[in-house]
Amino acid sequence: MNTIWALAGIVIKELYRRKDFYVLFVLTAVITIAAGSVRFFHDPNIVRYVKDLCLLLIWVSALLITIATAARQIPAERENRTIFPLLAKPVTRGQVILGKFFGCWLASGVALVVFYVFFAVTTGSREQYWPVADYLQAFLLQWIMLGVVTAMTLLGSIIFAAPSSTVTILFIVVAGILFLGRHLNTIAMHNPEPLRSVIYTIYFIIPHLELFDVRERLVNDWGLVNWLDCGLAALYAAAYAGLFLLLTWLAFRRKSLN
Amino acid sequence: MKTIPPGWWLTLLLTMCFTLATLFVPRAAWWNAVPRVADWNGRSQSDNVFKLLLGEGRRLFGNEMFTMADVYFHSGYYPSIFDQQETEHDVAMPAHGQTEDANSTGDDFLGPPRDWIAALDRRFVPNQHTHLDSGGASGHLKKAGVQEILPWLKLASEMNPQMIETYTVGAYWLQTGLHNPAEAQAFLFEGLHNNPGNSELLFDLGRLYYESYQDVNRARNVWLAALRCWEAQSADVKAGPQARFVCDEITMNLAHLEENERNWPQAIQYLQKVKQVSPNPDAIQKQIDEARKAMAAQTSTPAAPPH
């Protein structure tokens, strides 16, 4: 276990050494503050559009950070040839995968904490209302979702040739799931057989990342989602993350390192 | 060779910057005309930031922005492009004097969940039909105000300044929901600036003067102007159901105004005009008969002797 945490620690250090996070955070902050400074009809109480915009930027930034961080972990180790001394420690390939996974997931969690603190301060100071539990729940659900994305990206980094292609493909896949995932069953019903069965199969196979998107609820003050439902969603995510990690390990186990 | 100290370089650069600024600023006077985002409130159609960026193509986004206002009005509970679509925007209905219809989002547009994933998904998204003017999702009127729709209406008007509904709906909620007639008036003026002589906007402006400012004379004048603008339209336009509805509203309000002022002949004249465009002329005829009776009673009653 210590080996896994040691590997994870290196990934976290990498996050604050790289510029990605800082650039995305500054961009999010500048756009949010600029949007928040606009007064519509001289009404200071209008706040939901700012929350909506800020959360959208947080989601995009978090996905970019997570996918970009996870996609380059194993290819970079192979390219720099640091994978050989690492595996000679001795560290098993499974431990490398787990260490990289936990490192990327924790790193995205650290970034997400900073983003959510900014979100809470910006919107809370404007509407003088602090639903801390709602923010915490939204953060936890998004972080759980990022765990699945991290595992998916690690699998992609083993399959695809270069980190750039992994990032592009994963971003398209994740965006596709987030936009279309919940509607695939409706689309399937409007199609004839055998297309209907094909779409329905895809609907049941893909990880429904959109389950963890509670932005609409947060923006419109719908209150907390039942924690039991959150627990079910977390189990669902854990199953998918485990499956992707297993597939990553199987692919990495047979992969030539040269 | 002797090196120049950094302080001198800095002085030289600052001097160059100042010189270039004095040279370029007068030439770049157009920059002063570029709208700042913070100035959106007071700008007209001709110089808005979206026209600068998107040109005439911005009109395509006008409807989307208006729909976003309706989405916010429902606190996010809204059909997607894959669901059964709304035929009317609920946010606009009160402004048109209508109540919610049976096909509104009040119905469960999603239907029963098809599978366990859909059932679980509904716990994480807005899942109840609410309106912001009745407290929204939280049910607290103070916490969730109808003001949240205003940015989208403002953006819709910036995107498509010829979309009349944006101004009428925005002014309605500013006037009734937020009790801010001054901003409602300014928004209607902006609409009239972009759509001169529009009878719908003039009617709403008259209603604002009548209901919020209790300024009967100004309301009468604006409604008369609205009626003149309506009359000036082509026969084809006037025959349309929307145009007939606007005429009905203007003349009916003028009739009520004159009734309240005890100007019975004018009131009857306007009611006769309403009868021509109303979908229910019999009911209007009854009102005309009542007005005639009231006029007869008024003329038969001797004036009270002065004390």
Interface residues (C-beta under 8 A of the other chain):
Chain A: A34 S37 V38 R39 F40 F41 H42 D43 N45 I46 V47 R48 Y49 Y129 L141 R182 H183 N185 T186 I187 M189 Y203 F204 H208 E210 L211 F212 D213 V214 E216 R217 V219 N220 D221 W222 G223 V225 N226 D229 L232 A233 Y236
Chain B: V37 A38 W40 N41 Y72 S75 G76 S80 F82 D83 R114 D115 I117 A118 L120 D121 R123 F124 V125 P126 G136 A137 S138 K143 A144 G145 Q147 E148 L150 P151 W152 K154 L174 L178 N180 E183 F187
